[in-house]
């Protein structure tokens, strides 16, 4: 018969006492980060916000201006662009990317972003780098007009290599039920407008990194006459919220497509009725130098470019032909670069719903 071993809880030990810091988690560093970011978050506050940074949950009421409010939510990350942020030690732009990817997504359904939350995970917290990241998140929220009401900083030893972190973001907006943009009324003859991007935004970076690996360029050398290649590559996602919310007050936007993963050819069909095609004229805008460089250095086929990158068009807006000139004029007055890039036509058979030629 086996005897059960008995543990003497009073047995003395020579081992020193352990703390959470000994296990790799620095609570003081986390507290310092919260203090660092409070002033940036404060600048993003909206009247609807009932609680600030530091609580267990963020409280936000819905404005009384909505009769039938519908909440619209979106979540995203920054993808492998973060690998370049680590390598180049550029941390102040990826936070803007994080916000832009979510708020631009909910915007296409007509939603005004209300609030944003972030999730920052790392193996060991670098307060300086994390502060830069979250300062960028707050800056993105200011651009979008939404409040940064909270987030989570997770320090998890052993989960991430030293110096690396991951990001996720969550945006919630609101739209009047009768004003939801669905794309269902898009019809042949409508005009496709393209709003310029800031660069590659946050998509296609696995291919970007592969091309950089092959080309081995000097990332610090001037690339476009003013910025280095690293600055061009890391330029943050353009946030289109304020000019497009204003445009919605002036005329009817029939559909919008945020050009993210899948590029132009895979994102525009997401807002089109099954009986139409968006015929895009690739000569209607000047593709930025970055994309020409990526295509040349990676020997990337033209159609592969259009289904991987935004190629200089970060947001597509579809309006009736009679509204196109007014839309262009208003967006340009708001500081956007926008142009007519195509037309909606009837679909033939089961052809792909976005043709770029």
C-alpha positions in Angstrom: 0.0 0.0 0.0 1.4 3.4 -1.0 1.9 5.9 1.7 0.9 9.5 1.0 3.7 12.0 1.3 3.1 14.7 3.9 4.0 18.3 3.2 5.3 20.2 6.2 4.1 23.7 5.7 6.2 24.9 8.6 9.5 23.6 7.1 12.0 26.5 6.7 13.3 27.4 3.3 16.4 29.2 2.1 14.7 30.5 -1.0 14.2 34.3 -1.2 10.6 35.6 -1.6 9.4 36.3 -5.1 7.4 39.3 -6.3 5.4 39.9 -9.5 8.3 41.9 -10.8 10.6 38.9 -10.3 8.2 37.0 -12.6 8.6 39.7 -15.3 5.6 41.9 -14.6 6.3 45.5 -13.4 3.1 47.0 -11.9 4.9 50.3 -11.3 5.7 50.6 -15.0 2.1 49.9 -15.9 0.9 52.6 -13.5 3.4 55.0 -15.0 2.1 54.3 -18.5 -1.5 55.1 -17.4 -0.3 58.4 -15.9 1.6 59.2 -19.1 -1.4 58.6 -21.4 -4.1 60.4 -19.3 -3.5 63.9 -20.8 -3.6 62.5 -24.4 -6.8 60.6 -23.7 -8.4 63.6 -22.1 -8.0 65.6 -25.3 -10.2 63.1 -27.1 -13.2 63.3 -24.7 -16.8 63.8 -26.1 -19.9 65.1 -24.2 -21.3 61.6 -24.2 -18.5 60.1 -22.2 -19.4 59.6 -18.5 -16.2 58.0 -17.3 -12.5 58.5 -17.9 -9.4 56.3 -18.1 -8.7 54.1 -15.1 -12.1 52.5 -14.3 -13.1 48.9 -14.9 -15.3 49.9 -17.8 -16.0 53.0 -20.0 -19.4 54.6 -19.8 -20.8 56.4 -22.8 -24.4 57.5 -23.4 -25.9 57.9 -26.9 -26.7 61.5 -27.9 -30.3 62.6 -27.9 -30.0 63.9 -31.4 -30.6 60.3 -32.7 -34.2 59.2 -33.0 -33.4 55.5 -33.9 -29.8 55.1 -33.1 -28.0 52.0 -34.4 -24.6 51.1 -33.0 -21.9 50.1 -35.5 -18.8 48.4 -34.2 -15.4 47.4 -35.8 -12.2 45.8 -34.6 -8.8 45.5 -36.3 -5.0 45.4 -35.7 -2.0 46.8 -37.5 -0.7 43.5 -38.8 2.9 42.8 -39.7 3.6 46.5 -40.2 4.5 46.2 -36.5 7.6 44.2 -37.4 8.9 47.2 -39.3 8.0 49.4 -36.3 10.3 47.3 -34.1 13.1 47.1 -36.7 13.0 50.9 -37.5 12.2 51.9 -33.9 9.3 54.0 -35.1 6.4 53.7 -32.7 4.5 57.0 -33.0 2.5 56.2 -36.2 1.2 52.6 -35.6 -1.3 53.9 -33.1 -2.9 56.1 -35.7 -3.0 53.1 -38.0 -4.8 51.1 -35.3 -7.6 53.8 -35.0 -7.8 54.4 -38.7 -8.4 50.8 -39.6 -11.5 50.5 -37.4 -13.0 54.0 -37.7 -12.8 54.0 -41.5 -14.5 50.6 -41.5 -17.5 51.8 -39.5 -17.6 55.1 -41.4 -18.5 53.4 -44.6 -21.9 52.4 -43.2 -22.5 56.1 -42.3 -21.5 55.8 -38.6 -20.0 58.6 -36.6 -17.3 57.0 -34.3 -18.1 57.6 -30.7 -15.4 55.8 -28.7 -12.3 53.6 -29.1 -10.6 51.1 -26.9 -7.1 49.6 -27.4 -5.3 46.4 -26.4 -1.6 46.6 -26.0 0.2 43.3 -25.3 3.9 42.8 -24.7 6.4 40.5 -23.0 8.1 43.3 -21.0 6.7 46.8 -20.9 8.8 49.5 -22.4 7.1 52.6 -21.0 8.6 55.0 -23.5 7.7 53.0 -26.5 4.2 52.2 -25.2 3.6 55.9 -24.5 4.5 56.7 -28.1 2.1 54.1 -29.4 -0.8 55.2 -27.2 -0.1 58.8 -27.9 -0.5 57.9 -31.6 -3.8 56.2 -30.7 -5.0 59.3 -29.0 -3.9 61.4 -32.0 -5.9 59.1 -34.3 -9.0 59.4 -32.1 -8.7 63.2 -32.3 -8.6 63.0 -36.1 -11.7 60.8 -36.0 -13.5 62.8 -33.4 -14.0 59.8 -31.1 -13.1 59.4 -27.5 -10.3 57.1 -26.2 -12.2 55.8 -23.2 -10.0 53.0 -22.1 -7.9 50.0 -23.0 -5.8 47.2 -21.7 -2.1 46.9 -21.3 -1.1 43.3 -20.9 2.5 42.5 -19.8 3.0 38.7 -20.4 6.6 37.5 -19.9 7.5 34.8 -22.3 4.7 35.5 -24.8 6.6 38.0 -27.0 10.2 38.6 -27.9 12.0 41.4 -26.1 11.1 44.8 -27.7 8.0 43.5 -29.5 4.3 44.1 -28.8 0.9 43.5 -30.4 -2.0 45.9 -30.9 -5.7 45.5 -31.3 -8.4 48.2 -31.5 -12.1 48.4 -31.1 -14.3 51.3 -32.3 -18.0 51.9 -31.7 -20.0 54.4 -33.7 -23.7 55.4 -34.1 -25.8 56.1 -37.1 -29.5 57.0 -37.6 -31.3 53.9 -38.7 -32.7 55.6 -41.7 -29.3 56.9 -42.8 -27.4 53.6 -42.8 -25.4 53.4 -46.0 -25.8 49.9 -47.5 -24.9 50.4 -51.2 -28.2 48.8 -52.3 -29.2 51.8 -54.4 -26.0 52.0 -56.4 -26.9 51.8 -60.1 -25.3 52.0 -63.6 -24.2 55.6 -64.3 -23.1 56.4 -60.8 -19.6 57.8 -60.3 -16.8 56.2 -58.4 -14.6 58.7 -56.5 -11.2 57.9 -55.1 -9.8 59.6 -52.0 -6.0 59.6 -51.8 -4.2 57.4 -49.3 -1.1 58.3 -47.2 0.7 55.3 -48.5 0.3 51.6 -47.9 -1.6 52.3 -44.7 -1.7 49.0 -42.8 -2.2 46.4 -45.5 0.1 44.2 -47.6 3.0 44.5 -45.2 3.9 40.9 -45.4 4.7 41.5 -49.0 6.3 44.9 -48.3 8.6 43.2 -45.8 9.5 40.5 -48.3 10.3 43.1 -51.0 12.5 45.0 -48.5 14.3 41.8 -47.6 15.0 41.2 -51.3 15.9 44.7 -52.2 18.0 45.5 -49.1 17.5 49.3 -49.5 19.0 52.0 -47.4 15.9 52.8 -45.3 17.3 56.1 -44.1 18.0 57.5 -47.6 15.7 60.2 -49.0 13.0 58.5 -51.0 10.6 61.2 -52.3 12.7 64.3 -51.9 11.5 65.1 -48.4 11.1 61.8 -46.5 13.3 58.7 -46.0 12.0 55.3 -47.2 11.4 54.3 -43.6 9.2 57.4 -43.1 7.2 56.7 -46.4 6.8 53.0 -45.5 5.6 53.9 -41.9 3.3 56.8 -42.9 0.1 56.2 -40.9 -3.4 55.3 -42.3 -5.3 58.4 -43.4 -8.5 58.9 -41.4 -11.4 60.1 -43.6 -14.1 60.5 -40.9 -14.6 64.2 -40.5 -14.7 65.2 -44.2 -17.0 62.3 -45.1 -19.4 62.9 -42.2 -19.7 66.5 -43.4 -20.3 65.3 -47.0 -23.1 63.1 -45.8 -24.9 66.2 -44.5 -24.7 67.8 -48.0 -25.6 65.0 -50.4 -26.5 61.3 -50.7 -23.5 59.0 -50.6 -24.7 55.7 -52.1 -21.8 53.6 -51.0 -18.2 53.6 -49.6 -15.4 51.1 -49.5 -12.4 51.4 -47.2 -9.5 50.0 -49.2 -7.8 47.6 -46.8 -6.6 44.0 -47.2 -7.6 42.8 -50.6 -6.9 46.2 -52.2 -9.2 47.9 -54.6 -10.5 44.9 -56.5 -11.6 42.9 -53.4 -13.0 45.7 -51.3 -15.2 47.7 -53.7 -17.4 44.7 -54.5 -18.4 44.5 -50.8 -20.7 47.5 -51.2 -22.1 46.8 -54.7 -25.4 45.2 -55.6 -24.9 41.9 -57.5 -26.1 43.4 -60.8 -23.4 46.1 -61.2 -19.7 46.5 -61.8 -17.3 49.3 -60.8 -15.2 50.0 -63.8 -12.0 51.6 -62.6 -9.7 53.6 -64.8 -6.1 53.1 -63.5 -5.0 56.1 -65.5 -7.3 58.5 -63.6 -4.9 58.9 -60.7 -1.1 59.0 -60.3 0.1 56.0 -58.4 2.5 57.2 -55.6 6.2 56.4 -56.0 6.1 53.9 -53.1 3.9 51.5 -55.1 5.9 51.8 -58.3 9.0 51.0 -56.2 7.3 48.0 -54.6 6.1 46.7 -57.9 9.5 47.1 -59.5 11.5 45.6 -56.6 9.2 42.7 -56.1 8.4 42.1 -59.8 4.7 42.2 -58.7 2.1 41.8 -61.5 -0.2 44.8 -62.1 -3.4 43.0 -61.0 -1.7 41.6 -58.0 -0.9 45.2 -57.0 -4.5 46.2 -57.2 -5.7 43.2 -55.1 -3.0 43.6 -52.4 -2.4 47.3 -52.0 -4.6 50.5 -52.1 -2.2 51.8 -54.8 -2.9 55.4 -53.7 -6.6 55.2 -53.2 -7.6 54.8 -49.5 -11.3 55.3 -49.7 -13.8 54.8 -52.5 -17.0 56.9 -52.5 -19.9 56.2 -54.9 -22.4 59.0 -55.7 -24.9 59.8 -58.4 -23.5 61.5 -61.4 -25.3 64.8 -60.7 -23.6 64.9 -57.2 -20.0 64.0 -58.3 -18.7 67.5 -58.9 -20.2 68.9 -55.7 -18.7 66.0 -53.7 -15.3 66.5 -55.2 -15.4 70.3 -54.6 -16.4 69.8 -50.9 -13.8 67.1 -50.2 -11.1 69.2 -51.8 -12.1 72.2 -49.7 -11.7 70.0 -46.6 -8.1 69.2 -47.7 -8.6 65.9 -49.3 -7.1 64.8 -52.7 -10.0 63.2 -54.6 -10.7 62.4 -58.2 -13.2 60.5 -60.4 -11.7 57.1 -60.9 -14.5 55.2 -62.5 -18.1 54.6 -63.3 -20.7 52.0 -62.3 -22.0 49.8 -65.2 -24.3 46.8 -65.6 -22.7 43.5 -64.8 -22.2 40.9 -67.5 -22.8 37.4 -66.4 -20.7 36.5 -63.3 -17.7 38.8 -64.1 -15.8 40.2 -61.1 -17.5 43.2 -59.7 -14.5 45.5 -59.9 -12.5 45.8 -63.0 -9.3 47.9 -62.9 -7.9 48.7 -66.4 
